[in-house]
Every structure is written in C-alpha cells, then in structure tokens.
Amino acid sequence: MMNVKNFYWVVFIAAAIWSCKSDDDSGPPQPERVPPRLLSEQVNEDDAEIVAFLKSHFYNYEEFQSPADDFDYQIRFDTIAGNNADKISIFDSPNLITETIKVSSESFGRTDGEEIDHVLYVLMARQGASDKTPSIGDNVILRLEGFVLNGNLFESVINQPTKINLSVLGDGGFNTYGLGRGMQYFKTGTDPVENGDGTFSYQGYGIGAIFMPSGLGYFSQPISNLVPPYAPLVFKVDAFSYEPNTDLDGDGIPSILEDVNNNGNLNDDNTDSEDEVRSFIPNYQDADDDNDGIPTIEEINLKEDGSYDSFRFTDDDDIPDHLDIDS
C-alpha cells in the first residue's frame, strides 16, 4: 500500500504535469501585447522600416516594360542581391509616388490631440487604360493581397474581384485609410467582359502596390497573429473598375461631397455627432445628416432623373439645409 508521503509526491507530480499540459493546450498564441505608443513616437520608426524595404527590394519592372505572351501581370518583389544586384530599387523607381497625409490620433480613440504627418508610398507598375480614377468615397472593384513587411500574408482576395467602398474602414478586415487614399492614384480598366460562367474579365486595369505606416493602417490594433500592433502594411492591388459618384447611404448626395471639412477623410465628418446614438455614424453613411427628422434627400436639389444637383439654402446662413437642424 502507498504510504502518505509517497501519495502526496505522486499528487504533486501529477499536478505539475497537468499544469504544463494546460499551458500547452491553451489554444493558439495570442497577439503580443505592446504598450500604447503616440503617433509621433511611431511614425518615424514606421517610415524608416518602409524606406529600408523600398531601398533593398525591386519589383519585376522589366516584365511590365516588355511583357511576354504568357506574363500574368502579377507584381512581385525580390531582394537586391546576388544576380539582382544591379536592379533598380522600388525607392528609386520613377513609378513611385508619395503623398503626405495628416493623421489625427482622435481617429484611433486617443485623447492626446496629436495630428501627425504620415507618408504614403504608391507604386504604379501599370496605369489603367481608362481616363478616370476613383475618389475616396467610391465603391471600387479590385483584387488585392495584404501583407506586413516580413512577408506575412494576412489578406488575399485574388481569385474573384471584390467590391469595397474606399472609405468604409474594416473592423479586422482588409480596408484601411491608407488603402483608400492610395487607390485614388489608380486608373481602372476597360469595361468588363462576361465570361459566360458568372465571372467577369477586365483588360488594361491598373496594377501596383501601396505601402503605408501603421498610422494609415491598423495602428495599435493587432489582426490575428499575422499583423502585430504598430505594423507598416503593404497592399498589392489590381484596380479593375469603380462606381463614379457612389452614394453609399442613398441620401442623394455622392459620398465624396460629404467630406464637409475637405480633408480627404469621410469618417471624421459627422454633423449630428452630439447625438449619443448616432455619434458613430459619419455623414456619408447617414441618410439624415443633421438628425432633424427630415431625410437628407428631401433637403437637397435633385435633377429630373433623381440624381444630385445642388445643396439647398433656406436660411440666410451659409449652412446647407441638410446640415442645418433649424432650416
């Protein structure tokens, strides 16, 4: 018979084994917790990381310059080294565009009042064949891949084109402010051709990549285990088509005209923001922008075909009726 001393020894060992097993079986590893950082602290680190990538990598520009008959028109990156030591870096490419965008910490729920310039990098491997580019408020039909600079792929929509609105930010999805701003540089392709099986093909569409600091991406929000907090992002994009003057909320006003403060960000324009229930609904997603009980579409001037014509001013002030609660 086991004595008391041996019994407790066995229980101790079993408990230790069970504890280790519980730790091992606790499920997939969780995203690393990183202390909060200011936009001003993070932006320079992000930009240095992006620039280092752009200077040490090239894309398959020679294939785009002289495409073979079987070229798939996919943009690819590789390191400048060895047999590729003489390649032109992405940073030195004449097809690289930069834009400086002011980012408010308030857009990430911060209260420190920071407004910091961030640089967006757009690589245009092929400009589209159409003569128009989408606005930040439009629905765009595209194909994309999203990854972090270490190569971790976190989003892939490449088999069938998908439609997104360039201003609607995804909650853990692929849309970001940087993606929306970058897509405005791409001309789209020609009219789609129905393939007979429910799918469509596009010709002459824009192809490229968008490189963004975390302040134009998810900033401190990790996306599963693939995108850590404060990670610069890259999106490879194919710009197939778009819907000009998209009216996302159906209030009669094209979404791009609901950028009241004209800063290129539709998500910080909310006329009825003091209403507790509607404080999270920006104007371009709100069918009654001033929350006066009268739908916006009844407070603007429309053309005979029902499309937007102009704003209406009933009062003597400079506030259009659809934004003026006492009009």
C-alpha positions as CSV (number, residue, x, y, z in Angstrom):
1,M,0.0,0.0,0.0
2,M,1.2,3.5,-0.9
3,N,2.2,5.5,2.2
4,V,1.1,9.1,2.8
5,K,4.4,10.6,1.9
6,N,4.5,8.8,-1.5
7,F,0.9,9.7,-2.1
8,Y,1.5,13.4,-1.8
9,W,4.6,13.1,-4.0
10,V,2.5,11.5,-6.8
11,V,-0.2,14.2,-6.5
12,F,2.5,16.9,-6.7
13,I,4.0,15.4,-9.9
14,A,0.5,14.9,-11.5
15,A,-0.4,18.5,-10.7
16,A,2.8,19.7,-12.3
17,I,2.2,17.7,-15.4
18,W,-1.4,18.8,-15.6
19,S,-0.3,22.5,-15.2
20,C,2.2,22.2,-18.0
21,K,-0.3,20.4,-20.3
22,S,-2.9,23.2,-19.6
23,D,-0.4,25.8,-20.7
24,D,0.4,23.8,-23.8
25,D,-3.2,23.3,-24.7
26,S,-4.3,26.9,-24.1
27,G,-5.0,27.4,-27.8
28,P,-3.2,29.3,-30.5
29,P,-0.8,32.0,-29.3
30,Q,-2.4,35.4,-28.7
31,P,-1.1,38.6,-30.3
32,E,1.7,40.3,-28.4
33,R,0.6,43.0,-26.0
34,V,2.5,46.2,-26.7
35,P,2.4,49.3,-24.5
36,P,0.5,52.2,-26.1
37,R,2.5,54.5,-28.3
38,L,1.9,58.0,-29.6
39,L,1.6,58.7,-33.3
40,S,4.6,61.0,-33.0
41,E,6.7,58.2,-31.5
42,Q,5.7,55.6,-34.1
43,V,5.7,57.5,-37.4
44,N,9.4,57.8,-37.8
45,E,10.1,54.2,-36.9
46,D,7.5,53.1,-39.5
47,D,8.8,55.3,-42.2
48,A,12.4,54.1,-41.7
49,E,11.2,50.5,-41.9
50,I,9.3,51.2,-45.1
51,V,12.1,53.1,-46.7
52,A,14.6,50.3,-45.8
53,F,12.3,47.8,-47.6
54,L,11.9,50.1,-50.7
55,K,15.7,50.6,-51.0
56,S,16.5,46.9,-50.6
57,H,13.9,45.5,-52.9
58,F,12.9,45.8,-56.5
59,Y,9.8,44.7,-58.4
60,N,9.5,42.9,-61.7
61,Y,9.5,46.2,-63.7
62,E,11.3,44.6,-66.7
63,E,8.4,42.2,-67.2
64,F,6.0,45.1,-67.2
65,Q,8.1,47.0,-69.7
66,S,8.4,44.1,-72.2
67,P,5.6,41.6,-71.2
68,A,5.9,38.1,-72.6
69,D,2.9,36.5,-74.2
70,D,2.4,34.4,-71.0
71,F,3.1,37.1,-68.5
72,D,0.4,37.1,-65.7
73,Y,0.8,40.8,-64.9
74,Q,1.3,40.0,-61.2
75,I,3.6,42.4,-59.3
76,R,6.4,40.6,-57.5
77,F,9.1,41.8,-55.1
78,D,12.6,40.5,-54.6
79,T,15.8,41.5,-52.7
80,I,18.5,43.4,-54.5
81,A,21.4,41.0,-54.1
82,G,23.5,38.4,-56.0
83,N,22.3,38.2,-59.6
84,N,19.8,41.0,-58.9
85,A,22.4,43.4,-57.5
86,D,22.0,45.8,-60.5
87,K,18.2,46.1,-60.3
88,I,16.6,49.5,-59.7
89,S,15.1,49.7,-56.2
90,I,11.5,50.5,-55.6
91,F,12.6,53.6,-53.8
92,D,14.4,54.8,-56.9
93,S,11.7,53.8,-59.3
94,P,10.2,56.6,-61.4
95,N,6.8,54.9,-60.8
96,L,6.9,55.5,-57.1
97,I,4.5,58.2,-55.8
98,T,4.5,59.7,-52.3
99,E,1.8,61.6,-50.5
100,T,2.0,63.2,-47.1
101,I,-1.3,62.7,-45.1
102,K,-2.1,64.3,-41.7
103,V,-3.4,61.7,-39.2
104,S,-5.3,62.6,-36.1
105,S,-4.9,60.5,-33.0
106,E,-8.6,61.0,-32.4
107,S,-9.4,58.6,-35.2
108,F,-7.9,55.9,-33.1
109,G,-9.8,56.8,-30.0
110,R,-6.9,58.8,-28.4
111,T,-7.4,62.0,-26.5
112,D,-3.8,63.4,-26.7
113,G,-4.7,65.8,-29.5
114,E,-1.9,64.8,-31.9
115,E,-2.1,65.5,-35.6
116,I,1.0,64.0,-37.3
117,D,2.1,63.9,-41.0
118,H,2.5,60.3,-42.4
119,V,4.0,59.4,-45.8
120,L,2.1,57.1,-48.1
121,Y,4.0,55.3,-50.9
122,V,2.2,54.2,-54.0
123,L,4.0,52.1,-56.7
124,M,2.4,52.2,-60.1
125,A,3.5,49.2,-62.0
126,R,0.9,49.8,-64.7
127,Q,-1.5,52.7,-65.0
128,G,-5.0,51.7,-66.0
129,A,-6.4,52.2,-69.5
130,S,-9.4,54.3,-68.5
131,D,-9.2,58.1,-68.1
132,K,-10.7,58.2,-64.6
133,T,-9.7,57.4,-61.1
134,P,-11.9,56.7,-58.1
135,S,-12.5,59.1,-55.3
136,I,-12.2,58.2,-51.6
137,G,-16.0,57.9,-51.4
138,D,-16.4,55.4,-54.3
139,N,-17.1,51.7,-54.5
140,V,-14.1,50.1,-56.2
141,I,-13.9,46.6,-57.8
142,L,-10.4,45.3,-57.2
143,R,-8.2,42.3,-56.4
144,L,-5.7,42.6,-53.6
145,E,-3.2,41.0,-51.3
146,G,-2.2,42.5,-47.9
147,F,0.9,41.6,-46.0
148,V,3.4,43.0,-43.5
149,L,7.0,43.8,-44.4
150,N,8.3,40.5,-43.1
151,G,6.1,38.7,-45.8
152,N,3.3,37.5,-43.6
153,L,0.2,37.5,-45.8
154,F,-2.9,38.5,-43.8
155,E,-5.4,39.1,-46.6
156,S,-5.9,37.6,-50.1
157,V,-8.7,38.4,-52.5
158,I,-7.2,37.2,-55.8
159,N,-9.5,34.6,-57.3
160,Q,-12.5,36.8,-57.9
161,P,-12.7,40.6,-57.9
162,T,-14.4,42.1,-54.8
163,K,-16.2,45.4,-54.3
164,I,-15.3,47.6,-51.4
165,N,-16.0,51.2,-50.5
166,L,-12.8,53.1,-50.1
167,S,-13.9,55.0,-47.0
168,V,-15.6,52.2,-45.1
169,L,-12.9,51.0,-42.7
170,G,-12.9,47.3,-41.9
171,D,-13.0,46.0,-38.3
172,G,-10.3,43.5,-38.7
173,G,-10.8,43.3,-42.4
174,F,-8.6,44.5,-45.2
175,N,-9.8,48.1,-45.7
176,T,-7.7,50.8,-44.2
177,Y,-7.5,54.6,-44.6
178,G,-4.1,54.2,-46.4
179,L,-5.6,51.8,-48.9
180,G,-8.5,54.2,-49.7
181,R,-6.1,57.1,-50.2
182,G,-3.7,55.1,-52.3
183,M,-6.4,53.7,-54.7
184,Q,-7.2,57.3,-55.8
185,Y,-4.0,57.2,-57.9
186,F,-5.0,54.2,-60.0
187,K,-6.8,54.5,-63.2
188,T,-9.1,51.5,-63.8
189,G,-9.5,49.1,-66.7
190,T,-11.9,49.0,-69.6
191,D,-15.5,47.7,-69.4
192,P,-15.8,44.2,-68.0
193,V,-16.4,41.2,-70.3
194,E,-18.8,38.5,-69.1
195,N,-17.1,35.1,-69.2
196,G,-20.3,33.1,-69.5
197,D,-19.9,31.4,-66.1
198,G,-20.9,34.3,-63.9
199,T,-17.5,35.8,-63.7
200,F,-16.0,38.9,-65.4
201,S,-12.7,39.7,-67.0
202,Y,-11.1,43.2,-67.1
203,Q,-8.5,44.5,-69.5
204,G,-5.9,47.2,-69.1
205,Y,-6.5,47.6,-65.4
206,G,-4.2,49.5,-63.0
207,I,-1.6,47.4,-61.2
208,G,0.6,48.4,-58.3
209,A,1.3,48.4,-54.5
210,I,0.6,50.7,-51.6
211,F,3.0,51.0,-48.7
212,M,1.7,52.6,-45.5
213,P,2.8,53.3,-42.0
214,S,0.7,51.9,-39.1
215,G,-1.0,55.3,-38.6
216,L,-2.6,54.8,-42.0
217,G,-3.3,51.1,-41.3
218,Y,-4.5,49.5,-38.1
219,F,-2.0,51.3,-35.7
220,S,-2.2,49.6,-32.3
221,Q,-4.8,47.0,-33.3
222,P,-3.4,43.6,-34.0
223,I,-5.1,41.5,-36.7
224,S,-5.0,37.9,-35.5
225,N,-1.3,36.7,-35.2
226,L,-0.3,37.9,-38.6
227,V,-0.4,41.6,-38.2
228,P,1.2,42.8,-34.9
229,P,0.4,46.2,-33.4
230,Y,2.1,49.2,-35.0
231,A,2.9,47.3,-38.2
232,P,3.5,49.0,-41.5
233,L,1.4,47.4,-44.3
234,V,1.7,46.6,-48.0
235,F,-1.2,46.0,-50.3
236,K,-0.7,44.7,-53.9
237,V,-3.7,45.9,-55.9
238,D,-5.4,45.4,-59.2
239,A,-7.8,48.2,-59.9
240,F,-10.5,46.8,-62.2
241,S,-13.3,49.2,-62.1
242,Y,-15.3,51.6,-59.8
243,E,-18.7,53.2,-59.4
244,P,-18.4,57.0,-60.0
245,N,-20.2,59.2,-57.5
246,T,-21.1,56.4,-55.2
247,D,-23.9,57.3,-52.9
248,L,-23.3,54.8,-50.1
249,D,-26.2,55.9,-47.8
250,G,-28.6,56.6,-50.6
251,D,-29.3,60.1,-49.4
252,G,-29.0,61.7,-52.8
253,I,-25.5,63.2,-52.2
254,P,-22.4,61.4,-53.7
255,S,-20.3,60.3,-50.8
256,I,-17.3,62.3,-51.9
257,L,-19.4,65.5,-51.4
258,E,-20.0,64.6,-47.8
259,D,-16.4,65.5,-46.9
260,V,-17.5,68.6,-45.0
261,N,-14.1,69.7,-43.8
262,N,-12.4,68.8,-47.2
263,N,-9.5,66.8,-45.6
264,G,-9.9,63.6,-47.7
265,N,-11.3,61.6,-44.8
266,L,-15.0,61.0,-44.8
267,N,-15.0,59.3,-41.4
268,D,-14.5,62.4,-39.4
269,D,-17.5,64.3,-40.9
270,N,-20.4,63.8,-38.6
271,T,-22.9,66.7,-38.3
272,D,-25.1,65.1,-35.6
273,S,-22.1,63.8,-33.6
274,E,-23.6,65.1,-30.3
275,D,-26.4,62.6,-30.6
276,E,-25.5,59.7,-28.4
277,V,-27.0,57.1,-30.6
278,R,-25.7,58.5,-33.9
279,S,-22.3,59.7,-32.8
280,F,-20.6,56.9,-34.6
281,I,-22.3,57.4,-38.0
282,P,-20.5,59.7,-40.4
283,N,-22.5,61.8,-42.9
284,Y,-21.7,59.5,-45.8
285,Q,-23.4,56.6,-44.0
286,D,-26.2,58.7,-42.6
287,A,-29.5,59.3,-44.5
288,D,-30.4,62.2,-42.2
289,D,-27.2,64.1,-41.8
290,D,-28.5,66.7,-39.3
291,N,-30.9,64.4,-37.5
292,D,-33.8,66.8,-37.8
293,G,-36.2,64.1,-38.8
294,I,-36.2,65.1,-42.5
295,P,-34.3,62.8,-44.8
296,T,-31.3,64.5,-46.4
297,I,-32.6,63.6,-49.9
298,E,-35.6,65.9,-49.2
299,E,-33.3,68.8,-48.2
300,I,-31.2,69.0,-51.4
301,N,-32.0,69.9,-55.0
302,L,-32.2,67.0,-57.4
303,K,-32.2,66.8,-61.2
304,E,-35.2,65.4,-63.2
305,D,-33.6,62.0,-63.2
306,G,-33.3,62.0,-59.4
307,S,-29.6,62.5,-59.2
308,Y,-27.9,65.1,-57.1
309,D,-28.0,68.7,-58.5
310,S,-27.0,71.1,-55.6
311,F,-27.3,71.9,-52.0
312,R,-30.3,74.0,-50.8
313,F,-30.1,77.1,-48.5
314,T,-33.3,78.2,-46.9
315,D,-31.9,80.3,-44.1
316,D,-29.7,83.3,-44.5
317,D,-26.7,81.5,-43.1
318,D,-24.1,79.6,-45.0
319,I,-25.2,76.1,-43.7
320,P,-26.9,73.9,-46.3
321,D,-30.4,72.7,-45.2
322,H,-29.3,69.0,-44.9
323,L,-26.7,70.0,-42.3
324,D,-28.8,72.7,-40.6
325,I,-31.1,71.4,-37.9
326,D,-33.2,74.6,-37.8
327,S,-33.5,75.2,-41.6
